[in-house]
């Protein structure tokens, strides 16, 4: 999450650069500044998304394993009783 928050500032300024309202200079310079800020903001954003995805995947698999054990034990008892 920290990586995503860090990347928001350069990505926001990059969007302003692409819109041409970042600085009081010509559109070519604004676009160039936007590209540089995009280069700075995109790697932390991608890294943050990947780390969040791995964290959610780990949470879901841990959650499934924790709740799967008691239910399988009760299912095994009910099939043994039959």
CNS distance restraints for C-alpha pairs under 8 A (distance, minus, plus):
assign (resid   1 and name CA) (resid   5 and name CA) 6.26 0.50 0.50
assign (resid   1 and name CA) (resid  48 and name CA) 6.26 0.50 0.50
assign (resid   1 and name CA) (resid  52 and name CA) 7.13 0.50 0.50
assign (resid   2 and name CA) (resid   6 and name CA) 6.12 0.50 0.50
assign (resid   2 and name CA) (resid  48 and name CA) 7.55 0.50 0.50
assign (resid   3 and name CA) (resid   7 and name CA) 6.22 0.50 0.50
assign (resid   3 and name CA) (resid  44 and name CA) 5.44 0.50 0.50
assign (resid   3 and name CA) (resid  45 and name CA) 6.36 0.50 0.50
assign (resid   3 and name CA) (resid  47 and name CA) 7.15 0.50 0.50
assign (resid   3 and name CA) (resid  48 and name CA) 5.03 0.50 0.50
assign (resid   4 and name CA) (resid   8 and name CA) 6.42 0.50 0.50
assign (resid   4 and name CA) (resid  44 and name CA) 6.54 0.50 0.50
assign (resid   4 and name CA) (resid  45 and name CA) 5.12 0.50 0.50
assign (resid   4 and name CA) (resid  48 and name CA) 5.19 0.50 0.50
assign (resid   4 and name CA) (resid  49 and name CA) 7.25 0.50 0.50
assign (resid   5 and name CA) (resid   9 and name CA) 7.60 0.50 0.50
assign (resid   6 and name CA) (resid  10 and name CA) 7.93 0.50 0.50
assign (resid   6 and name CA) (resid  41 and name CA) 7.89 0.50 0.50
assign (resid   6 and name CA) (resid  44 and name CA) 7.27 0.50 0.50
assign (resid   7 and name CA) (resid  11 and name CA) 6.15 0.50 0.50
assign (resid   7 and name CA) (resid  40 and name CA) 7.85 0.50 0.50
assign (resid   7 and name CA) (resid  41 and name CA) 4.65 0.50 0.50
assign (resid   7 and name CA) (resid  42 and name CA) 6.86 0.50 0.50
assign (resid   7 and name CA) (resid  44 and name CA) 5.63 0.50 0.50
assign (resid   7 and name CA) (resid  45 and name CA) 5.37 0.50 0.50
assign (resid   8 and name CA) (resid  12 and name CA) 5.87 0.50 0.50
assign (resid   8 and name CA) (resid  41 and name CA) 7.06 0.50 0.50
assign (resid   8 and name CA) (resid  45 and name CA) 7.78 0.50 0.50
assign (resid   9 and name CA) (resid  13 and name CA) 6.30 0.50 0.50
assign (resid   9 and name CA) (resid  41 and name CA) 7.60 0.50 0.50
assign (resid  10 and name CA) (resid  14 and name CA) 5.96 0.50 0.50
assign (resid  10 and name CA) (resid  37 and name CA) 5.26 0.50 0.50
assign (resid  10 and name CA) (resid  38 and name CA) 6.65 0.50 0.50
assign (resid  10 and name CA) (resid  40 and name CA) 6.59 0.50 0.50
assign (resid  10 and name CA) (resid  41 and name CA) 5.01 0.50 0.50
assign (resid  11 and name CA) (resid  15 and name CA) 6.22 0.50 0.50
assign (resid  11 and name CA) (resid  37 and name CA) 6.48 0.50 0.50
assign (resid  11 and name CA) (resid  38 and name CA) 5.77 0.50 0.50
assign (resid  11 and name CA) (resid  41 and name CA) 5.27 0.50 0.50
assign (resid  11 and name CA) (resid  42 and name CA) 7.21 0.50 0.50
assign (resid  12 and name CA) (resid  16 and name CA) 6.45 0.50 0.50
assign (resid  13 and name CA) (resid  17 and name CA) 6.13 0.50 0.50
assign (resid  13 and name CA) (resid  22 and name CA) 6.88 0.50 0.50
assign (resid  13 and name CA) (resid  34 and name CA) 6.94 0.50 0.50
assign (resid  13 and name CA) (resid  37 and name CA) 6.85 0.50 0.50
assign (resid  14 and name CA) (resid  18 and name CA) 6.22 0.50 0.50
assign (resid  14 and name CA) (resid  33 and name CA) 7.06 0.50 0.50
assign (resid  14 and name CA) (resid  34 and name CA) 4.00 0.50 0.50
assign (resid  14 and name CA) (resid  35 and name CA) 6.66 0.50 0.50
assign (resid  14 and name CA) (resid  36 and name CA) 7.69 0.50 0.50
assign (resid  14 and name CA) (resid  37 and name CA) 5.11 0.50 0.50
assign (resid  14 and name CA) (resid  38 and name CA) 5.50 0.50 0.50
assign (resid  15 and name CA) (resid  19 and name CA) 6.23 0.50 0.50
assign (resid  15 and name CA) (resid  34 and name CA) 6.61 0.50 0.50
assign (resid  16 and name CA) (resid  20 and name CA) 6.21 0.50 0.50
assign (resid  16 and name CA) (resid  21 and name CA) 5.53 0.50 0.50
assign (resid  16 and name CA) (resid  22 and name CA) 5.00 0.50 0.50
assign (resid  16 and name CA) (resid  34 and name CA) 7.24 0.50 0.50
assign (resid  17 and name CA) (resid  21 and name CA) 6.07 0.50 0.50
assign (resid  17 and name CA) (resid  22 and name CA) 4.79 0.50 0.50
assign (resid  17 and name CA) (resid  23 and name CA) 7.56 0.50 0.50
assign (resid  17 and name CA) (resid  30 and name CA) 4.76 0.50 0.50
assign (resid  17 and name CA) (resid  31 and name CA) 5.48 0.50 0.50
assign (resid  17 and name CA) (resid  32 and name CA) 7.76 0.50 0.50
assign (resid  17 and name CA) (resid  33 and name CA) 6.10 0.50 0.50
assign (resid  17 and name CA) (resid  34 and name CA) 4.34 0.50 0.50
assign (resid  17 and name CA) (resid  35 and name CA) 8.00 0.50 0.50
assign (resid  18 and name CA) (resid  30 and name CA) 6.50 0.50 0.50
assign (resid  18 and name CA) (resid  31 and name CA) 5.11 0.50 0.50
assign (resid  18 and name CA) (resid  34 and name CA) 5.51 0.50 0.50
assign (resid  18 and name CA) (resid  35 and name CA) 7.97 0.50 0.50
assign (resid  19 and name CA) (resid  31 and name CA) 7.99 0.50 0.50
assign (resid  20 and name CA) (resid  26 and name CA) 7.84 0.50 0.50
assign (resid  20 and name CA) (resid  27 and name CA) 5.59 0.50 0.50
assign (resid  20 and name CA) (resid  30 and name CA) 5.47 0.50 0.50
assign (resid  20 and name CA) (resid  31 and name CA) 6.93 0.50 0.50
assign (resid  21 and name CA) (resid  30 and name CA) 7.46 0.50 0.50
assign (resid  22 and name CA) (resid  30 and name CA) 6.40 0.50 0.50
assign (resid  23 and name CA) (resid  30 and name CA) 6.60 0.50 0.50
assign (resid  25 and name CA) (resid  29 and name CA) 6.48 0.50 0.50
assign (resid  25 and name CA) (resid  30 and name CA) 6.76 0.50 0.50
assign (resid  26 and name CA) (resid  30 and name CA) 6.37 0.50 0.50
assign (resid  27 and name CA) (resid  31 and name CA) 6.08 0.50 0.50
assign (resid  28 and name CA) (resid  32 and name CA) 6.19 0.50 0.50
assign (resid  29 and name CA) (resid  33 and name CA) 6.17 0.50 0.50
assign (resid  30 and name CA) (resid  34 and name CA) 6.12 0.50 0.50
assign (resid  31 and name CA) (resid  35 and name CA) 6.23 0.50 0.50
assign (resid  32 and name CA) (resid  36 and name CA) 6.38 0.50 0.50
assign (resid  33 and name CA) (resid  37 and name CA) 6.16 0.50 0.50
assign (resid  34 and name CA) (resid  38 and name CA) 6.00 0.50 0.50
assign (resid  35 and name CA) (resid  39 and name CA) 6.21 0.50 0.50
assign (resid  36 and name CA) (resid  40 and name CA) 6.40 0.50 0.50
assign (resid  37 and name CA) (resid  41 and name CA) 6.04 0.50 0.50
assign (resid  38 and name CA) (resid  42 and name CA) 5.70 0.50 0.50
assign (resid  39 and name CA) (resid  43 and name CA) 7.21 0.50 0.50
assign (resid  40 and name CA) (resid  44 and name CA) 7.80 0.50 0.50
assign (resid  41 and name CA) (resid  45 and name CA) 6.32 0.50 0.50
assign (resid  42 and name CA) (resid  46 and name CA) 6.10 0.50 0.50
assign (resid  43 and name CA) (resid  47 and name CA) 6.06 0.50 0.50
assign (resid  44 and name CA) (resid  48 and name CA) 5.92 0.50 0.50
assign (resid  45 and name CA) (resid  49 and name CA) 6.20 0.50 0.50
assign (resid  46 and name CA) (resid  50 and name CA) 6.20 0.50 0.50
assign (resid  47 and name CA) (resid  51 and name CA) 6.11 0.50 0.50
assign (resid  48 and name CA) (resid  52 and name CA) 6.02 0.50 0.50
assign (resid  49 and name CA) (resid  53 and name CA) 6.10 0.50 0.50
assign (resid  50 and name CA) (resid  54 and name CA) 6.24 0.50 0.50
assign (resid  51 and name CA) (resid  55 and name CA) 6.08 0.50 0.50
assign (resid  52 and name CA) (resid  56 and name CA) 6.10 0.50 0.50
assign (resid  53 and name CA) (resid  57 and name CA) 6.08 0.50 0.50
assign (resid  54 and name CA) (resid  58 and name CA) 6.06 0.50 0.50
assign (resid  55 and name CA) (resid  59 and name CA) 6.11 0.50 0.50
assign (resid  56 and name CA) (resid  60 and name CA) 6.08 0.50 0.50
assign (resid  57 and name CA) (resid  61 and name CA) 6.14 0.50 0.50
assign (resid  58 and name CA) (resid  62 and name CA) 5.98 0.50 0.50
assign (resid  59 and name CA) (resid  63 and name CA) 5.92 0.50 0.50
assign (resid  60 and name CA) (resid  64 and name CA) 6.08 0.50 0.50
assign (resid  61 and name CA) (resid  65 and name CA) 6.17 0.50 0.50
assign (resid  62 and name CA) (resid  66 and name CA) 6.12 0.50 0.50
assign (resid  63 and name CA) (resid  67 and name CA) 6.33 0.50 0.50
assign (resid  64 and name CA) (resid  68 and name CA) 5.76 0.50 0.50
assign (resid  65 and name CA) (resid  69 and name CA) 6.48 0.50 0.50
assign (resid  67 and name CA) (resid  71 and name CA) 6.95 0.50 0.50
assign (resid  68 and name CA) (resid  72 and name CA) 6.12 0.50 0.50
assign (resid  69 and name CA) (resid  73 and name CA) 6.31 0.50 0.50
assign (resid  70 and name CA) (resid  74 and name CA) 6.35 0.50 0.50
assign (resid  71 and name CA) (resid  75 and name CA) 6.16 0.50 0.50
assign (resid  72 and name CA) (resid  76 and name CA) 6.11 0.50 0.50
assign (resid  73 and name CA) (resid  77 and name CA) 6.37 0.50 0.50
assign (resid  74 and name CA) (resid  78 and name CA) 6.30 0.50 0.50
assign (resid  75 and name CA) (resid  79 and name CA) 6.31 0.50 0.50
assign (resid  76 and name CA) (resid  80 and name CA) 6.18 0.50 0.50
assign (resid  77 and name CA) (resid  81 and name CA) 6.25 0.50 0.50
assign (resid  78 and name CA) (resid  82 and name CA) 6.67 0.50 0.50
